[in-house]
Amino acid sequence: MGAYDIGRICLKTAGRHAGKKVVIVSELEENKFVTIDGKGIKRKRCNVAHLEPLNETLNVTKSTSHDEITKMMK
């Protein structure tokens, strides 16, 4: 399992959402960009250089809704 796999919980380190936990929902460009979602953050594209992967993971897919993800992250 890699550092930026789908379901990996990460800490956002840059931008206005810095310091918030997010989960990776999909991989866009190999090892460069991913789609993230989280509490207070709608689904958006993010550079992996702005993320710090944590040891936690969630069982999510691209079709998992924003509401379901926020419930899982509580």
Secondary structure as the mmCIF struct_conf table of DSSP 4:
data_model
#
loop_
_struct_conf.conf_type_id
_struct_conf.id
_struct_conf.beg_label_comp_id
_struct_conf.beg_label_asym_id
_struct_conf.beg_label_seq_id
_struct_conf.end_label_comp_id
_struct_conf.end_label_asym_id
_struct_conf.end_label_seq_id
TURN_TY1_P TURN_TY1_P1 ALA A 3 TYR A 4
TURN_TY1_P TURN_TY1_P2 ILE A 6 GLY A 7
STRN STRN1 ARG A 8 LYS A 12
BEND BEND1 ALA A 14 GLY A 15
TURN_TY1_P TURN_TY1_P3 ARG A 16 GLY A 19
STRN STRN2 LYS A 21 GLU A 29
TURN_TY1_P TURN_TY1_P4 GLU A 30 LYS A 32
STRN STRN3 PHE A 33 GLY A 38
TURN_TY1_P TURN_TY1_P5 LYS A 39 GLY A 40
STRN STRN4 ILE A 41 ASN A 47
HELX_RH_3T_P HELX_RH_3T_P1 VAL A 48 HIS A 50
STRN STRN5 LEU A 51 THR A 57
TURN_TY1_P TURN_TY1_P6 LYS A 62 SER A 63
HELX_RH_AL_P HELX_RH_AL_P1 HIS A 66 MET A 73
#
